[in-house]
């Protein structure tokens, strides 16, 4: 984890970058020999970028950084774009070509990377050498800062996502708030992620051409968004009882039908899914009635429109359908829409089913 700079006084010249707090005083001050309270105050004035470079100097420096950095920052890991965003402000951006540094005062860490930090100390551009892959860099930063990862965005098959998520889970107490997967991964890795990674806010998976497989999982996130999820069955749908918003779309080979939705809605009427606010499932084949309503009845215009929102975000618009009520008195509307997903499947037309739960 540590570079060749074991002695802080042997650090390279940093005159080309504006590290105002830590590195501007290193050559004249034995930083790690300061009393604990004085050292803590100095490091508290440092940006996370500065703390990262200090932390990889030596084991002693890493321990000092951990005293002030632990749980101080909130980190978003965007491996799709090759960037780590800290406290929504500081960026460590991986670039693909050395030419980015032409004419700039960059510096080189032997065996690892070439770097350039802008004058605001808020963005660090990094070119990684082949012996130091992206996943090693990400884990390196996380290990130094010891602050929780809030969000992971994955795509382009750029690293082993399962390995990264397991490392995060093993090294922080807080679960992820958001996880987005935009790239196809192996079925066994996907199964492990769905069954083991806890996400509290939003889980969004959109994987075109993912091979079909069977998986039992029970997400605990507020919002579940699945695209091209050909693996979703009625059994899966019934296990999503911890979610407030369920959106399943873009699956022209879905295993779900109106029969499955009828079974789901009967469970809802009995009091299941107490947190559910909104359900949307596309590409459904309408075979039999849902709660006794025909497709025509669920398309009946009601003469009014009403927008469904959740946490201040618009989800869908109610404009047709039928009102329903659960056994505990919760009111809702179910509707069937042919537009938007009007595709022919096995000689039958498919459409979109929506459930709006009204709490007011």
N, C-alpha and C positions, 0 to 999 in steps of 0.2 A: 504493500500500500504506500510505502514511503519512498520519496525520491532520493537522489544522491546528496541533497542538502541537509545533512544531519546537524551541521552547525549553523545556527541562524546567521552568524556573521559572514558565512560563505555564500549567502544568497546572491544571485546575479543582480546587476543594476536594474532598478525599476523606474528609471527616469522617463521612459517612454510612456508610462501609464500613470494615472493619477490616484495611486493608492495613498490617500492622504493620512489615514489614521495609523495603520500598523506599520507598513513597510517604509514609510518616510522616516521612522525613528529607529528602525532595526539596527542599522549599522552603527548607531551611536549609543544605543541603550540595550543592556543585557535583559531583554524583555522577560524571559522565563525565570530570571532571578529576582524579579519584583515580588514583594509580599502579595499574598493571595488577593486581598481586597483591592490593591492598586492594580494588579494584573487584570482582575475582573472588570474594573472600570475602564481600562484601556481597551480591552476586547469588546466591551459593550458598545463602544463607538465605531466598531468595525462593521463593514458590510459582509453579507454571507460569502461573497466572492473572495474577499480578503481572508476571511476565516478559513475558507477551503484551502487556499494556498498555504496559509500558516499551518493548518492541520496536517498537511502531507509532508512537512519538513522533517518531522521526527515523531517518535512515540510520545515524547514529553510534550511536544507542541500539540499533538492530537488530544492528549488528556486535558491540556489547558483550554483548548477550543471547546471541548465537550462540556466544560464547566459553565460556559455562557451560551452555547448554541443549542444545547439539548432542549427540545420542545419549544424553542423560541420562534422557530420558523414554520411556515406551512408550505409544502412543496407540491407542485404539479409536475409529473413526469410525462412528457409528451414525446414518446419514442417515434411516433409517426412523423413528426417534424424535426426530431433530434434536438429538443430543447427542454431544459429544466427551468421552471419558473418558480421563484421563491417569493413568498408574500405578495404575489401578484405584481411585483415590481422588478425584481432582479432576474436576469436571464443568462443562462449558460447555454449558448447556441453552438451546436456542432455544424461546421461547414464542410462541404464535400471537396473543395479544391484549395490548394495552397495559394492560388492566384489571389484569393480574397485578401491576403496579407501584403500584397505588393504595394510598396510605398507607405506602409504603416509600421509603426514602432512595435513590432511583435516580439515575443520572447519564446524561448524553446525550453521545454522540460525533457531532458534526455530520455529516450525510450518511450515517451508517453504522447506528447502533443505539442503543437505550436499554438500560441495564444495571443490574443489582442483584446485589451479592455478599453472601452470608450471612456471619454473624459468625465462622464457622469458617474463612473464606477457602477453603473447599473446593468451593463451588458458585457459579457465576455464571449468572444468568438473563439472557437476551438477547432483545430484540425487534428483528428486522432490518427496516430500511426497504426499500422496493421497489427502490431503486437499488443495494442491497447484498444480492444473493441469497445463498441458503444455500451454494452451492458456492464462491462467492467468500470467504465467511467461513471455511469449512473450510480452503481453501487458504491463506488469510491466516494462520490459526493455525499450520498446518504449516510455512509458510515462515518464520515468526518463531522457532518452537521448534526447527526443524531436527532433530527426533527421529523415529525410525522409526514408521510406522503398523504396528501388529500385526494389526489386524482391521478389516474393513469390512463393515457390515451395510446392505443397500440395500433400499428398498421405497417404495411410494406414488408412484413416478415423480416424485420431488421434485427431481432434478437429472440432469445428463448423467453417467451412471456411467462410460461409456467415457472421457470427458475426465478425470474424477477419478482413475481407476485409471492412466491413462497419465501423469498428473502425478506420482502417487506413484512409479511405476516409474522415471520419469526423474530423480527427486530423492532417492532413497534406495537404498542398496546392498542392504539386507536385503529378501528377498521377503516378501510377506504370509504370516502364519501361517494366517489364516482369512478366507474370503470367503463371505458369505451373500447370495443374491439372492432376494427375495420378490416382485418386481414384474416384469411383462412389459416387455421391451425389444425394440427392433427386431432383426430377425434378423441384419443385418450387424454390429450392435454386439455381439450375443451371440457370433457367430462370432469376432470380433476378441478378445473377452475370453477365450474358451475356448482360443484358439490362442496368446495372447500374455502373459496374466497368470499368473505363477508363484505357486502357493500351496503351502506346505510341510506344513501340518497338516490342515485340513479345508476342502473345497470343497462347499458346500451350495447347490443351485439348485432352487427350487420356483416354477415359473411356470405358473399355470393358463392354459389356452387359448393357449399359445404356438404360433404357426404352425409347421408342419412345415418343416424345412430340412435340408440335408446339411452336415455339418461333420466334419472330421478333426482330432482333438486328442489329445494325450497328456499327461494330468494327472500331476503329480509329487507330489501330496499323499498323506498317509497314509490319509486317509478321504475317500471320494467318495460324496456323497449326492445323488441326482437324483430329483426328483419331477415327474410329468407330462412326462417327457422322451421325447416321441414320436419324436424324431430319432435315438435311439440304435439302432444296427445292430450286427450281429455284428462288423463291422470295427472299430467303436468299442470294443466290449467287449474285443476282443483287444489293443487298444492300451493298456488300463488296467493294464499290467504293473508299474507302479511303486507301485500302491496296495496297502495292507494290508487295507483294508475297502472293499467296494463294495456300496452299497445303492441299488437302483433300484426305485422303488415309485410307486403311484398313477398308473399309465399304462394306462388301459383300452383304448388303441389302440396298444399296443406292437407294434413290428415283430418282436420276438423270439419264438421258439418253442422247443419242446424240441429240435428239430433243431439250432438255434444253440447251445443249452446242451451238447448232445452234442459238437459241434465244439470248444466252449470246454474242456470237461472232458478231451477227448483231448489238447489242448495242455497242460493242467495236468499230466496224467499223464506227458507227455514232459519235464517240468521247467520249463515256462514259469510265470510268475507266482510267482517264488520268495519274494516278500514277502507274498503273499496269506494272510490269516488267516480271512476271513469274506466270503461272497458271498450276497446276498439279492436276488432279482428277483421282483417281483409281476406278476400279470395275464399269466401265461404260458399259452399254449395247448399242451396235451400231445398231440403227434401221434405221435411215434416214440420208442422207448426212449432213455434217456440212459446211456451206457456199458453198454448191454445190459440195463439194468433197466427194467422196466415201471413204469407209474404205481402199480400195486398194490404192487409190491415196494418202491418208494420211500416208501410210506405204511405199511409194516409196522412195528407197534409193537415196540420193542426191550426193553420192560420196565424201562427206566431213563431218567432225565432228567439232562441235563448242560448247564450254563450256559456259554456262550461269552462271554468277556470280552476286552477289548482296552484297554490303558492304564487298567485299573481300572474300565472302563465295560461294563455288560452289553449284549450285542448281540442274542443270540437263544438259544433253548433247543432242544437236540437231544432228541428223544423217539421218533423213528421213522427209517426209512430204511435205507441200506446203507453199510457201511464200504468204503472204497476206498484205494488206495495208489499213489503215483506211482513212476516208475521209479527215482528216487533214494531211495526208502524213506519219504517223507513220508506220514503217515497222515491220513485225513480221513473225514468222513461226509457223504453227500448225502441230502437228504430232500425230499419233496414234500408240501405241506399244502394241503388244499382249504378249510379254514376261514380266516377273515380276508379272503380275496380270492375269494370264491365267486361269480363273476359270469359270466353267460352271454354268450358272444361268438361270433357267427356259428354259432349252433347247438351250440357246444361249451363246456364249462365250463373256466374258467381257474383257476389256483392260484398258489402261491408255491413257488419253488425256493430251497433254501438249501444252501450248502457250508460245513462246519465243518472247519477245519484244526487238527489237534491236534499241538502241538509237544512235549508232555510224554509 
